[in-house]
Amino acid sequence: MNQKHSYKSLSKAIEDLQRQGFTENLNFCDRGLENKGKSCVYPAGDILVKAFYRFEGKTNPGDNTILYAIETADGHKGLLVDAYGAYSGHIPPEIVQKLRINR
């Protein structure tokens, strides 16, 4: 994973990444990452995290979010917003491992 730019806000990052072709909206589901627009689900082996960006809430440091720019095995590019709650849900462990940020 890499982080090429820094952004002042989540909305600015989303706007810029969409201009770069990351136009699909990805969401967590019990089988992996879902792309409702394409009616498909991607398991961990079918995703590559191209970049990620962390944001902290200005008024509440507990309001943390990570934005992932993801490319799928079938060539689609999309964004996944994680408000730090995904790791407590019914997300496949392979997806959690794939999204883990190593420092």
FIMI-699557 format. One record per residue: x, y, z of N, C-alpha, C, O in turn; residue in three letters. Coordinates in pm, 1 decimal, always signed. Example, Ala and Ser with C-alpha at 12.3 -4.5 7.8 and 13.67 -1.06 7.14 Angstrom:
FIMI-699557
<rec n_c1="+1319.0" n_c2="-569.0" n_c3="+780.0" ca_c1="+1230.0" ca_c2="-450.0" ca_c3="+780.0" c_c1="+1320.0" c_c2="-330.0" c_c3="+780.0" o_c1="+1423.6" o_c2="-331.9" o_c3="+846.5" r="Ala"/>
<rec n_c1="+1285.0" n_c2="-225.0" n_c3="+708.0" ca_c1="+1367.0" ca_c2="-106.0" ca_c3="+714.0" c_c1="+1290.0" c_c2="+3.0" c_c3="+787.0" o_c1="+1340.9" o_c2="+113.8" o_c3="+803.9" r="Ser"/>
end
This chain:
FIMI-699557
<rec n_c1="+85.4" n_c2="-117.9" n_c3="+0.0" ca_c1="+0.0" ca_c2="+0.0" ca_c3="+0.0" c_c1="+89.6" c_c2="+123.7" c_c3="+0.0" o_c1="+201.4" o_c2="+122.4" o_c3="+51.5" r="Met"/>
<rec n_c1="+38.4" n_c2="+227.0" n_c3="-57.4" ca_c1="+113.6" ca_c2="+350.6" ca_c3="-52.8" c_c1="+20.2" c_c2="+468.0" c_c3="-32.6" o_c1="-101.4" o_c2="+457.4" o_c3="-48.1" r="Asn"/>
<rec n_c1="+79.7" n_c2="+578.3" n_c3="+2.0" ca_c1="+4.1" ca_c2="+700.9" ca_c3="+23.9" c_c1="+78.4" c_c2="+810.0" c_c3="-52.3" o_c1="+185.3" o_c2="+853.9" o_c3="-9.9" r="Gln"/>
<rec n_c1="+22.6" n_c2="+853.3" n_c3="-163.6" ca_c1="+92.8" ca_c2="+945.5" ca_c3="-251.9" c_c1="+71.1" c_c2="+1091.6" c_c3="-215.5" o_c1="+161.1" o_c2="+1173.5" o_c3="-233.6" r="Lys"/>
<rec n_c1="-44.9" n_c2="+1124.8" n_c3="-165.3" ca_c1="-78.9" ca_c2="+1263.5" ca_c3="-135.7" c_c1="-134.4" c_c2="+1270.6" c_c3="+5.8" o_c1="-164.2" o_c2="+1168.9" o_c3="+68.3" r="His"/>
<rec n_c1="-147.1" n_c2="+1391.5" n_c3="+53.6" ca_c1="-223.1" ca_c2="+1411.0" ca_c3="+177.0" c_c1="-337.1" c_c2="+1506.5" c_c3="+143.1" o_c1="-323.8" o_c2="+1592.9" o_c3="+56.4" r="Ser"/>
<rec n_c1="-447.0" n_c2="+1489.9" n_c3="+211.5" ca_c1="-565.1" ca_c2="+1571.0" ca_c3="+187.1" c_c1="-611.1" c_c2="+1630.8" c_c3="+318.3" o_c1="-595.0" o_c2="+1570.5" o_c3="+424.4" r="Tyr"/>
<rec n_c1="-668.7" n_c2="+1750.0" n_c3="+310.4" ca_c1="-718.2" ca_c2="+1816.6" ca_c3="+430.4" c_c1="-852.3" c_c2="+1762.4" c_c3="+477.2" o_c1="-886.4" o_c2="+1774.9" o_c3="+594.9" r="Lys"/>
<rec n_c1="-928.6" n_c2="+1702.5" n_c3="+386.9" ca_c1="-1059.4" ca_c2="+1649.9" ca_c3="+425.7" c_c1="-1091.0" c_c2="+1525.2" c_c3="+345.5" o_c1="-1036.5" o_c2="+1502.7" o_c3="+237.4" r="Ser"/>
<rec n_c1="-1180.0" n_c2="+1445.0" n_c3="+400.6" ca_c1="-1225.7" ca_c2="+1324.0" ca_c3="+334.5" c_c1="-1293.3" c_c2="+1357.5" c_c3="+201.9" o_c1="-1271.3" o_c2="+1289.2" o_c3="+101.9" r="Leu"/>
<rec n_c1="-1375.0" n_c2="+1462.0" n_c3="+200.6" ca_c1="-1446.6" ca_c2="+1497.5" ca_c3="+77.6" c_c1="-1351.2" c_c2="+1539.4" c_c3="-33.6" o_c1="-1374.6" o_c2="+1507.3" o_c3="-150.1" r="Ser"/>
<rec n_c1="-1244.2" n_c2="+1610.6" n_c3="+0.7" ca_c1="-1144.7" ca_c2="+1650.0" ca_c3="-100.9" c_c1="-1073.3" c_c2="+1527.6" c_c3="-156.0" o_c1="-1047.9" o_c2="+1518.6" o_c3="-276.1" r="Lys"/>
<rec n_c1="-1041.0" n_c2="+1433.1" n_c3="-67.9" ca_c1="-974.2" ca_c2="+1311.0" ca_c3="-112.3" c_c1="-1064.7" c_c2="+1232.4" c_c3="-207.0" o_c1="-1019.6" o_c2="+1184.9" o_c3="-311.2" r="Ala"/>
<rec n_c1="-1191.3" n_c2="+1218.8" n_c3="-171.0" ca_c1="-1285.9" ca_c2="+1146.1" ca_c3="-256.1" c_c1="-1298.1" c_c2="+1213.1" c_c3="-392.0" o_c1="-1293.4" o_c2="+1145.4" o_c3="-494.7" r="Ile"/>
<rec n_c1="-1313.5" n_c2="+1343.7" n_c3="-394.3" ca_c1="-1324.5" ca_c2="+1416.7" ca_c3="-521.6" c_c1="-1202.9" c_c2="+1392.1" c_c3="-609.7" o_c1="-1217.4" o_c2="+1362.8" o_c3="-728.4" r="Glu"/>
<rec n_c1="-1083.3" n_c2="+1403.7" n_c3="-553.2" ca_c1="-961.0" ca_c2="+1388.2" ca_c3="-630.9" c_c1="-944.9" c_c2="+1244.3" c_c3="-680.6" o_c1="-909.8" o_c2="+1221.8" o_c3="-796.4" r="Asp"/>
<rec n_c1="-970.5" n_c2="+1148.2" n_c3="-593.6" ca_c1="-956.2" ca_c2="+1008.1" ca_c3="-634.6" c_c1="-1060.1" c_c2="+969.5" c_c3="-739.5" o_c1="-1031.1" o_c2="+888.0" o_c3="-827.1" r="Leu"/>
<rec n_c1="-1178.7" n_c2="+1025.5" n_c3="-732.7" ca_c1="-1278.1" ca_c2="+999.8" ca_c3="-836.6" c_c1="-1230.2" c_c2="+1054.0" c_c3="-970.0" o_c1="-1251.7" o_c2="+991.1" o_c3="-1073.6" r="Gln"/>
<rec n_c1="-1165.8" n_c2="+1169.6" n_c3="-969.0" ca_c1="-1108.2" ca_c2="+1224.1" ca_c3="-1093.2" c_c1="-999.0" c_c2="+1132.8" c_c3="-1148.1" o_c1="-974.2" o_c2="+1130.7" o_c3="-1268.7" r="Arg"/>
<rec n_c1="-934.1" n_c2="+1057.8" n_c3="-1059.8" ca_c1="-828.3" ca_c2="+965.0" ca_c3="-1101.5" c_c1="-884.1" c_c2="+829.2" c_c3="-1144.2" o_c1="-807.8" o_c2="+737.5" o_c3="-1174.5" r="Gln"/>
<rec n_c1="-1016.7" n_c2="+816.2" n_c3="-1146.5" ca_c1="-1078.5" ca_c2="+693.9" ca_c3="-1195.4" c_c1="-1133.0" c_c2="+599.7" c_c3="-1089.5" o_c1="-1187.8" o_c2="+495.0" o_c3="-1124.1" r="Gly"/>
<rec n_c1="-1120.1" n_c2="+633.1" n_c3="-962.0" ca_c1="-1172.8" ca_c2="+549.0" ca_c3="-854.6" c_c1="-1319.4" c_c2="+586.5" c_c3="-832.5" o_c1="-1353.4" o_c2="+656.3" o_c3="-737.0" r="Phe"/>
<rec n_c1="-1405.1" n_c2="+538.9" n_c3="-922.4" ca_c1="-1543.4" ca_c2="+585.7" ca_c3="-926.0" c_c1="-1644.2" c_c2="+488.9" c_c3="-864.6" o_c1="-1757.7" o_c2="+527.6" o_c3="-837.1" r="Thr"/>
<rec n_c1="-1604.8" n_c2="+365.3" n_c3="-843.0" ca_c1="-1697.0" ca_c2="+267.2" ca_c3="-786.5" c_c1="-1707.4" c_c2="+285.7" c_c3="-635.3" o_c1="-1611.0" o_c2="+325.4" o_c3="-569.8" r="Glu"/>
<rec n_c1="-1825.4" n_c2="+256.5" n_c3="-580.9" ca_c1="-1850.8" ca_c2="+266.8" ca_c3="-437.7" c_c1="-1847.4" c_c2="+126.9" c_c3="-378.0" o_c1="-1934.2" o_c2="+44.7" o_c3="-407.5" r="Asn"/>
<rec n_c1="-1748.0" n_c2="+99.4" n_c3="-294.2" ca_c1="-1732.5" ca_c2="-32.1" ca_c3="-233.3" c_c1="-1777.3" c_c2="-28.2" c_c3="-88.5" o_c1="-1759.5" o_c2="+72.0" o_c3="-19.3" r="Leu"/>
<rec n_c1="-1835.9" n_c2="-138.8" n_c3="-43.2" ca_c1="-1884.0" ca_c2="-150.4" ca_c3="+94.4" c_c1="-1848.1" c_c2="-287.3" c_c3="+149.2" o_c1="-1832.4" o_c2="-383.6" o_c3="+74.1" r="Asn"/>
<rec n_c1="-1835.3" n_c2="-294.9" n_c3="+282.0" ca_c1="-1812.3" ca_c2="-423.4" ca_c3="+346.3" c_c1="-1938.2" c_c2="-508.5" c_c3="+339.1" o_c1="-2049.8" o_c2="-457.0" o_c3="+346.1" r="Phe"/>
<rec n_c1="-1919.2" n_c2="-639.1" n_c3="+324.9" ca_c1="-2029.7" ca_c2="-734.2" ca_c3="+336.7" c_c1="-1971.7" c_c2="-862.2" c_c3="+394.9" o_c1="-1850.4" o_c2="-872.4" o_c3="+413.2" r="Cys"/>
<rec n_c1="-2055.9" n_c2="-958.7" n_c3="+423.9" ca_c1="-2008.1" ca_c2="-1080.2" ca_c3="+490.2" c_c1="-1922.5" c_c2="-1169.8" c_c3="+401.4" o_c1="-1861.6" o_c2="-1264.5" o_c3="+451.1" r="Asp"/>
<rec n_c1="-1916.5" n_c2="-1142.3" n_c3="+272.2" ca_c1="-1833.8" ca_c2="-1222.4" ca_c3="+180.7" c_c1="-1712.2" c_c2="-1148.1" c_c3="+127.8" o_c1="-1632.1" o_c2="-1207.1" o_c3="+55.3" r="Arg"/>
<rec n_c1="-1695.4" n_c2="-1019.3" n_c3="+161.6" ca_c1="-1581.8" ca_c2="-942.1" ca_c3="+112.7" c_c1="-1618.1" c_c2="-796.8" c_c3="+95.0" o_c1="-1673.5" o_c2="-734.0" o_c3="+185.3" r="Gly"/>
<rec n_c1="-1586.6" n_c2="-742.9" n_c3="-22.8" ca_c1="-1623.1" ca_c2="-605.2" ca_c3="-56.5" c_c1="-1728.6" c_c2="-609.1" c_c3="-166.0" o_c1="-1712.0" o_c2="-675.4" o_c3="-268.4" r="Leu"/>
<rec n_c1="-1836.4" n_c2="-537.4" n_c3="-142.6" ca_c1="-1947.5" ca_c2="-536.5" ca_c3="-237.3" c_c1="-1944.6" c_c2="-410.9" c_c3="-322.5" o_c1="-1920.9" o_c2="-300.6" o_c3="-273.1" r="Glu"/>
<rec n_c1="-1968.9" n_c2="-429.5" n_c3="-450.4" ca_c1="-1986.7" ca_c2="-319.8" ca_c3="-544.7" c_c1="-2131.4" c_c2="-329.4" c_c3="-592.0" o_c1="-2162.1" o_c2="-402.9" o_c3="-685.8" r="Asn"/>
<rec n_c1="-2219.7" n_c2="-255.0" n_c3="-526.7" ca_c1="-2362.6" ca_c2="-263.0" ca_c3="-561.0" c_c1="-2389.3" c_c2="-215.1" c_c3="-703.3" o_c1="-2480.0" o_c2="-265.4" o_c3="-769.5" r="Lys"/>
<rec n_c1="-2311.6" n_c2="-119.1" n_c3="-750.4" ca_c1="-2330.5" ca_c2="-67.2" ca_c3="-885.4" c_c1="-2304.9" c_c2="-171.5" c_c3="-992.8" o_c1="-2364.4" o_c2="-166.2" o_c3="-1100.5" r="Gly"/>
<rec n_c1="-2216.9" n_c2="-266.1" n_c3="-964.2" ca_c1="-2184.5" ca_c2="-373.3" ca_c3="-1059.6" c_c1="-2247.1" c_c2="-505.7" c_c3="-1017.0" o_c1="-2229.2" o_c2="-607.4" o_c3="-1084.1" r="Lys"/>
<rec n_c1="-2320.1" n_c2="-504.9" n_c3="-906.0" ca_c1="-2385.3" ca_c2="-625.2" ca_c3="-852.8" c_c1="-2287.1" c_c2="-740.9" c_c3="-836.0" o_c1="-2311.4" o_c2="-852.1" o_c3="-882.9" r="Ser"/>
<rec n_c1="-2175.3" n_c2="-712.5" n_c3="-768.0" ca_c1="-2077.3" ca_c2="-817.9" ca_c3="-745.4" c_c1="-2008.8" c_c2="-800.3" c_c3="-610.4" o_c1="-2013.3" o_c2="-693.5" o_c3="-549.4" r="Cys"/>
<rec n_c1="-1945.8" n_c2="-907.5" n_c3="-566.0" ca_c1="-1871.0" ca_c2="-908.2" ca_c3="-440.6" c_c1="-1729.8" c_c2="-955.2" c_c3="-471.5" o_c1="-1710.2" o_c2="-1050.3" o_c3="-547.1" r="Val"/>
<rec n_c1="-1632.0" n_c2="-888.1" n_c3="-412.7" ca_c1="-1491.6" ca_c2="-922.5" ca_c3="-432.8" c_c1="-1434.1" c_c2="-983.7" c_c3="-305.9" o_c1="-1437.5" o_c2="-920.6" o_c3="-200.3" r="Tyr"/>
<rec n_c1="-1381.1" n_c2="-1105.8" n_c3="-314.2" ca_c1="-1309.5" ca_c2="-1161.7" ca_c3="-199.7" c_c1="-1171.7" c_c2="-1095.7" c_c3="-188.9" o_c1="-1129.7" o_c2="-1023.3" o_c3="-279.1" r="Pro"/>
<rec n_c1="-1103.1" n_c2="-1121.0" n_c3="-79.5" ca_c1="-973.7" ca_c2="-1056.4" ca_c3="-53.4" c_c1="-873.6" c_c2="-1075.8" c_c3="-167.4" o_c1="-798.3" o_c2="-984.1" o_c3="-200.0" r="Ala"/>
<rec n_c1="-872.6" n_c2="-1193.6" n_c3="-227.3" ca_c1="-777.5" ca_c2="-1221.3" ca_c3="-334.4" c_c1="-800.9" c_c2="-1141.2" c_c3="-460.2" o_c1="-714.7" o_c2="-1137.5" o_c3="-548.1" r="Gly"/>
<rec n_c1="-916.5" n_c2="-1076.6" n_c3="-470.8" ca_c1="-950.5" ca_c2="-1000.1" ca_c3="-590.5" c_c1="-936.5" c_c2="-849.2" c_c3="-572.6" o_c1="-978.9" o_c2="-772.8" o_c3="-659.3" r="Asp"/>
<rec n_c1="-877.4" n_c2="-805.2" n_c3="-460.8" ca_c1="-861.3" ca_c2="-661.3" ca_c3="-441.5" c_c1="-715.1" c_c2="-625.9" c_c3="-415.8" o_c1="-638.6" o_c2="-703.7" o_c3="-358.7" r="Ile"/>
<rec n_c1="-680.1" n_c2="-507.7" n_c3="-459.5" ca_c1="-547.0" ca_c2="-452.3" ca_c3="-435.6" c_c1="-565.1" c_c2="-310.5" c_c3="-384.2" o_c1="-625.6" o_c2="-226.8" o_c3="-451.2" r="Leu"/>
<rec n_c1="-512.8" n_c2="-283.8" n_c3="-266.0" ca_c1="-520.2" ca_c2="-149.4" ca_c3="-209.8" c_c1="-409.0" c_c2="-66.2" c_c3="-273.1" o_c1="-290.6" o_c2="-92.3" o_c3="-252.1" r="Val"/>
<rec n_c1="-448.8" n_c2="+34.2" n_c3="-351.0" ca_c1="-352.7" ca_c2="+120.5" ca_c3="-420.7" c_c1="-304.0" c_c2="+234.0" c_c3="-331.5" o_c1="-189.3" o_c2="+277.1" o_c3="-343.5" r="Lys"/>
<rec n_c1="-390.2" n_c2="+283.2" n_c3="-241.9" ca_c1="-353.7" ca_c2="+393.0" ca_c3="-151.6" c_c1="-454.7" c_c2="+397.2" c_c3="-38.0" o_c1="-564.7" o_c2="+343.0" o_c3="-48.6" r="Ala"/>
<rec n_c1="-415.9" n_c2="+461.6" n_c3="+69.5" ca_c1="-508.1" ca_c2="+481.5" ca_c3="+180.8" c_c1="-479.1" c_c2="+616.4" c_c3="+244.6" o_c1="-367.2" o_c2="+667.0" o_c3="+236.3" r="Phe"/>
<rec n_c1="-579.8" n_c2="+674.1" n_c3="+308.2" ca_c1="-569.3" ca_c2="+805.6" ca_c3="+370.6" c_c1="-645.2" c_c2="+803.3" c_c3="+502.1" o_c1="-759.5" o_c2="+757.9" o_c3="+507.5" r="Tyr"/>
<rec n_c1="-582.5" n_c2="+851.6" n_c3="+607.5" ca_c1="-644.7" ca_c2="+855.0" ca_c3="+740.1" c_c1="-692.0" c_c2="+995.9" c_c3="+771.2" o_c1="-626.1" o_c2="+1094.4" o_c3="+738.2" r="Arg"/>
<rec n_c1="-808.1" n_c2="+1003.1" n_c3="+835.6" ca_c1="-864.6" ca_c2="+1132.0" ca_c3="+875.5" c_c1="-913.5" c_c2="+1120.0" c_c3="+1019.4" o_c1="-969.9" o_c2="+1017.9" o_c3="+1058.9" r="Phe"/>
<rec n_c1="-891.0" n_c2="+1226.0" n_c3="+1097.1" ca_c1="-939.9" ca_c2="+1232.6" ca_c3="+1234.0" c_c1="-1035.2" c_c2="+1349.4" c_c3="+1245.8" o_c1="-1014.2" o_c2="+1454.6" o_c3="+1185.4" r="Glu"/>
<rec n_c1="-1140.7" n_c2="+1330.3" n_c3="+1324.4" ca_c1="-1237.8" ca_c2="+1436.9" ca_c3="+1345.3" c_c1="-1174.9" c_c2="+1553.6" c_c3="+1419.0" o_c1="-1098.6" o_c2="+1534.1" o_c3="+1513.7" r="Gly"/>
<rec n_c1="-1206.7" n_c2="+1674.7" n_c3="+1375.8" ca_c1="-1149.2" ca_c2="+1794.3" ca_c3="+1439.3" c_c1="-1204.7" c_c2="+1816.7" c_c3="+1579.1" o_c1="-1131.8" o_c2="+1860.3" o_c3="+1668.2" r="Lys"/>
<rec n_c1="-1333.1" n_c2="+1787.5" n_c3="+1599.5" ca_c1="-1393.0" ca_c2="+1811.4" ca_c3="+1730.3" c_c1="-1389.7" c_c2="+1688.0" c_c3="+1818.5" o_c1="-1393.0" o_c2="+1699.5" o_c3="+1941.1" r="Thr"/>
<rec n_c1="-1383.3" n_c2="+1570.3" n_c3="+1758.2" ca_c1="-1381.7" ca_c2="+1447.8" ca_c3="+1836.5" c_c1="-1276.7" c_c2="+1354.6" c_c3="+1777.8" o_c1="-1298.1" o_c2="+1298.0" o_c3="+1670.6" r="Asn"/>
<rec n_c1="-1164.0" n_c2="+1337.4" n_c3="+1845.6" ca_c1="-1059.9" ca_c2="+1249.1" ca_c3="+1793.1" c_c1="-1107.5" c_c2="+1106.1" c_c3="+1771.8" o_c1="-1042.6" o_c2="+1029.3" o_c3="+1700.7" r="Pro"/>
<rec n_c1="-1220.0" n_c2="+1069.3" n_c3="+1832.5" ca_c1="-1275.0" ca_c2="+937.0" ca_c3="+1811.5" c_c1="-1341.4" c_c2="+920.4" c_c3="+1676.1" o_c1="-1372.9" o_c2="+808.4" o_c3="+1636.0" r="Gly"/>
<rec n_c1="-1363.0" n_c2="+1030.5" n_c3="+1605.0" ca_c1="-1422.3" ca_c2="+1026.0" ca_c3="+1471.2" c_c1="-1311.9" c_c2="+1000.8" c_c3="+1368.9" o_c1="-1271.5" o_c2="+1091.6" o_c3="+1296.3" r="Asp"/>
<rec n_c1="-1264.2" n_c2="+878.5" n_c3="+1363.9" ca_c1="-1156.1" ca_c2="+842.3" ca_c3="+1273.4" c_c1="-1211.3" c_c2="+769.4" c_c3="+1151.9" o_c1="-1306.2" o_c2="+691.6" o_c3="+1161.8" r="Asn"/>
<rec n_c1="-1150.1" n_c2="+796.1" n_c3="+1036.8" ca_c1="-1192.0" ca_c2="+734.0" ca_c3="+911.6" c_c1="-1069.0" c_c2="+702.5" c_c3="+828.3" o_c1="-971.5" o_c2="+777.6" o_c3="+828.6" r="Thr"/>
<rec n_c1="-1074.4" n_c2="+591.6" n_c3="+757.6" ca_c1="-971.9" ca_c2="+560.2" ca_c3="+657.2" c_c1="-1042.0" c_c2="+547.0" c_c3="+523.6" o_c1="-1145.3" o_c2="+481.0" o_c3="+512.6" r="Ile"/>
<rec n_c1="-985.3" n_c2="+609.9" n_c3="+422.7" ca_c1="-1034.1" ca_c2="+599.3" ca_c3="+285.8" c_c1="-935.2" c_c2="+512.4" c_c3="+208.5" o_c1="-815.9" o_c2="+542.6" o_c3="+203.7" r="Leu"/>
<rec n_c1="-984.4" n_c2="+405.8" n_c3="+148.6" ca_c1="-901.7" ca_c2="+315.5" ca_c3="+68.1" c_c1="-933.6" c_c2="+335.3" c_c3="-78.9" o_c1="-1050.3" o_c2="+340.8" o_c3="-117.6" r="Tyr"/>
<rec n_c1="-829.5" n_c2="+346.1" n_c3="-161.0" ca_c1="-842.8" ca_c2="+345.3" ca_c3="-306.7" c_c1="-807.0" c_c2="+203.1" c_c3="-350.0" o_c1="-694.4" o_c2="+157.6" o_c3="-329.9" r="Ala"/>
<rec n_c1="-904.1" n_c2="+133.8" n_c3="-409.4" ca_c1="-889.6" ca_c2="-9.0" ca_c3="-437.0" c_c1="-908.5" c_c2="-37.4" c_c3="-584.7" o_c1="-994.9" o_c2="+20.1" o_c3="-650.9" r="Ile"/>
<rec n_c1="-824.5" n_c2="-128.6" n_c3="-635.1" ca_c1="-841.2" ca_c2="-178.4" ca_c3="-771.3" c_c1="-876.5" c_c2="-326.3" c_c3="-761.0" o_c1="-817.9" o_c2="-399.3" o_c3="-681.1" r="Glu"/>
<rec n_c1="-971.9" n_c2="-369.7" n_c3="-841.9" ca_c1="-1017.2" ca_c2="-508.5" ca_c3="-836.9" c_c1="-953.2" c_c2="-590.6" c_c3="-948.4" o_c1="-900.6" o_c2="-536.0" o_c3="-1045.5" r="Thr"/>
<rec n_c1="-958.6" n_c2="-720.6" n_c3="-932.9" ca_c1="-897.9" ca_c2="-810.6" ca_c3="-1030.6" c_c1="-957.7" c_c2="-794.4" c_c3="-1169.3" o_c1="-890.2" o_c2="-820.5" o_c3="-1268.9" r="Ala"/>
<rec n_c1="-1084.0" n_c2="-751.5" n_c3="-1177.6" ca_c1="-1145.8" ca_c2="-733.0" ca_c3="-1308.6" c_c1="-1129.3" c_c2="-590.9" c_c3="-1362.5" o_c1="-1195.3" o_c2="-552.4" o_c3="-1459.0" r="Asp"/>
<rec n_c1="-1040.4" n_c2="-512.7" n_c3="-1299.1" ca_c1="-1004.0" ca_c2="-382.1" ca_c3="-1352.0" c_c1="-1085.7" c_c2="-264.1" c_c3="-1304.8" o_c1="-1062.3" o_c2="-151.9" o_c3="-1349.8" r="Gly"/>
<rec n_c1="-1181.1" n_c2="-285.4" n_c3="-1215.2" ca_c1="-1258.4" ca_c2="-172.3" ca_c3="-1163.7" c_c1="-1181.1" c_c2="-102.3" c_c3="-1052.6" o_c1="-1102.9" o_c2="-164.5" o_c3="-980.6" r="His"/>
<rec n_c1="-1204.1" n_c2="+26.9" n_c3="-1040.1" ca_c1="-1139.9" ca_c2="+106.3" ca_c3="-935.4" c_c1="-1248.2" c_c2="+169.5" c_c3="-849.6" o_c1="-1344.4" o_c2="+226.7" o_c3="-900.7" r="Lys"/>
<rec n_c1="-1231.3" n_c2="+158.4" n_c3="-719.3" ca_c1="-1332.9" ca_c2="+212.1" ca_c3="-631.6" c_c1="-1277.9" c_c2="+260.7" c_c3="-499.9" o_c1="-1159.1" o_c2="+247.5" o_c3="-470.5" r="Gly"/>
<rec n_c1="-1367.7" n_c2="+317.5" n_c3="-420.9" ca_c1="-1332.2" ca_c2="+372.8" ca_c3="-290.6" c_c1="-1409.1" c_c2="+299.9" c_c3="-181.2" o_c1="-1525.9" o_c2="+264.6" o_c3="-197.5" r="Leu"/>
<rec n_c1="-1341.3" n_c2="+278.4" n_c3="-70.6" ca_c1="-1400.4" ca_c2="+217.4" ca_c3="+47.5" c_c1="-1373.3" c_c2="+309.8" c_c3="+165.1" o_c1="-1258.2" o_c2="+343.1" o_c3="+193.2" r="Leu"/>
<rec n_c1="-1478.7" n_c2="+351.2" n_c3="+233.4" ca_c1="-1464.8" ca_c2="+436.0" ca_c3="+351.9" c_c1="-1487.7" c_c2="+349.0" c_c3="+474.4" o_c1="-1592.3" o_c2="+285.5" o_c3="+488.0" r="Val"/>
<rec n_c1="-1388.8" n_c2="+346.5" n_c3="+563.5" ca_c1="-1397.6" ca_c2="+267.7" ca_c3="+686.0" c_c1="-1391.5" c_c2="+362.7" c_c3="+804.6" o_c1="-1290.3" o_c2="+428.8" o_c3="+827.7" r="Asp"/>
<rec n_c1="-1500.5" n_c2="+368.7" n_c3="+878.8" ca_c1="-1507.0" ca_c2="+455.7" ca_c3="+996.7" c_c1="-1459.8" c_c2="+380.7" c_c3="+1120.1" o_c1="-1512.9" o_c2="+400.5" o_c3="+1229.3" r="Ala"/>
<rec n_c1="-1360.0" n_c2="+294.6" n_c3="+1103.1" ca_c1="-1298.3" ca_c2="+216.9" ca_c3="+1210.0" c_c1="-1393.6" c_c2="+120.6" c_c3="+1276.5" o_c1="-1363.3" o_c2="+68.3" o_c3="+1383.7" r="Tyr"/>
<rec n_c1="-1508.2" n_c2="+95.8" n_c3="+1215.5" ca_c1="-1601.8" ca_c2="+2.5" ca_c3="+1274.6" c_c1="-1601.8" c_c2="-132.6" c_c3="+1205.5" o_c1="-1665.4" o_c2="-226.3" o_c3="+1253.6" r="Gly"/>
<rec n_c1="-1533.4" n_c2="-144.1" n_c3="+1095.8" ca_c1="-1540.5" ca_c2="-266.2" ca_c3="+1016.4" c_c1="-1481.7" c_c2="-385.3" c_c3="+1089.4" o_c1="-1530.4" o_c2="-497.2" o_c3="+1073.0" r="Ala"/>
<rec n_c1="-1380.9" n_c2="-365.0" n_c3="+1167.8" ca_c1="-1313.0" ca_c2="-476.4" ca_c3="+1230.8" c_c1="-1396.5" c_c2="-542.9" c_c3="+1339.0" o_c1="-1359.4" o_c2="-649.7" o_c3="+1387.7" r="Tyr"/>
<rec n_c1="-1506.7" n_c2="-483.2" n_c3="+1377.3" ca_c1="-1591.5" ca_c2="-543.6" ca_c3="+1479.3" c_c1="-1713.2" c_c2="-612.3" c_c3="+1418.9" o_c1="-1789.5" o_c2="-675.5" o_c3="+1492.0" r="Ser"/>
<rec n_c1="-1733.6" n_c2="-602.3" n_c3="+1289.4" ca_c1="-1851.0" ca_c2="-660.6" ca_c3="+1225.5" c_c1="-1823.9" c_c2="-798.8" c_c3="+1170.6" o_c1="-1726.7" o_c2="-864.0" o_c3="+1208.8" r="Gly"/>
<rec n_c1="-1910.4" n_c2="-843.4" n_c3="+1080.5" ca_c1="-1898.9" ca_c2="-974.5" ca_c3="+1018.3" c_c1="-1824.7" c_c2="-962.5" c_c3="+886.8" o_c1="-1879.2" o_c2="-991.2" o_c3="+780.2" r="His"/>
<rec n_c1="-1701.0" n_c2="-920.1" n_c3="+895.5" ca_c1="-1616.6" ca_c2="-902.8" ca_c3="+777.3" c_c1="-1521.8" c_c2="-1022.4" c_c3="+771.0" o_c1="-1463.3" o_c2="-1059.1" o_c3="+872.9" r="Ile"/>
<rec n_c1="-1505.4" n_c2="-1083.7" n_c3="+654.5" ca_c1="-1412.3" ca_c2="-1196.3" ca_c3="+645.0" c_c1="-1272.3" c_c2="-1157.0" c_c3="+693.3" o_c1="-1223.6" o_c2="-1048.8" o_c3="+660.6" r="Pro"/>
<rec n_c1="-1207.8" n_c2="-1244.1" n_c3="+770.6" ca_c1="-1073.5" ca_c2="-1210.8" ca_c3="+821.9" c_c1="-973.5" c_c2="-1181.3" c_c3="+710.9" o_c1="-879.1" o_c2="-1105.1" o_c3="+731.6" r="Pro"/>
<rec n_c1="-992.9" n_c2="-1240.6" n_c3="+593.4" ca_c1="-901.0" ca_c2="-1215.4" ca_c3="+481.5" c_c1="-909.6" c_c2="-1070.1" c_c3="+435.2" o_c1="-809.0" o_c2="-1011.2" o_c3="+395.6" r="Glu"/>
<rec n_c1="-1029.4" n_c2="-1012.8" n_c3="+440.3" ca_c1="-1047.1" ca_c2="-872.0" ca_c3="+401.9" c_c1="-982.9" c_c2="-782.6" c_c3="+507.7" o_c1="-914.7" o_c2="-685.8" o_c3="+474.2" r="Ile"/>
<rec n_c1="-1004.4" n_c2="-814.5" n_c3="+634.1" ca_c1="-943.8" ca_c2="-736.1" ca_c3="+741.8" c_c1="-792.3" c_c2="-736.9" c_c3="+727.2" o_c1="-727.9" o_c2="-632.9" o_c3="+741.2" r="Val"/>
<rec n_c1="-735.1" n_c2="-853.6" n_c3="+699.0" ca_c1="-588.8" ca_c2="-864.1" ca_c3="+681.4" c_c1="-541.9" c_c2="-782.3" c_c3="+561.8" o_c1="-438.8" o_c2="-715.4" o_c3="+568.8" r="Gln"/>
<rec n_c1="-616.4" n_c2="-787.3" n_c3="+453.0" ca_c1="-579.5" ca_c2="-715.7" ca_c3="+330.9" c_c1="-578.7" c_c2="-564.0" c_c3="+354.2" o_c1="-497.6" o_c2="-492.5" o_c3="+295.3" r="Lys"/>
<rec n_c1="-668.3" n_c2="-515.5" n_c3="+439.2" ca_c1="-679.1" ca_c2="-371.9" ca_c3="+464.8" c_c1="-593.8" c_c2="-323.6" c_c3="+581.1" o_c1="-588.4" o_c2="-203.8" o_c3="+608.7" r="Leu"/>
<rec n_c1="-527.4" n_c2="-415.8" n_c3="+649.3" ca_c1="-445.5" ca_c2="-378.6" ca_c3="+764.4" c_c1="-333.2" c_c2="-284.3" c_c3="+720.7" o_c1="-265.8" o_c2="-306.7" o_c3="+620.1" r="Arg"/>
<rec n_c1="-315.7" n_c2="-179.4" n_c3="+798.9" ca_c1="-211.2" ca_c2="-80.9" ca_c3="+770.0" c_c1="-91.4" c_c2="-113.9" c_c3="+856.3" o_c1="-97.3" o_c2="-104.9" o_c3="+979.0" r="Ile"/>
<rec n_c1="+16.5" n_c2="-151.7" n_c3="+792.2" ca_c1="+141.2" ca_c2="-180.4" ca_c3="+864.0" c_c1="+228.8" c_c2="-57.3" c_c3="+863.3" o_c1="+249.9" o_c2="+6.0" o_c3="+759.9" r="Asn"/>
<rec n_c1="+279.2" n_c2="-25.1" n_c3="+980.0" ca_c1="+367.3" ca_c2="+93.1" ca_c3="+990.7" c_c1="+510.7" c_c2="+50.9" c_c3="+998.9" o_c1="+599.5" o_c2="+135.5" o_c3="+1008.4" r="Arg"/>
end
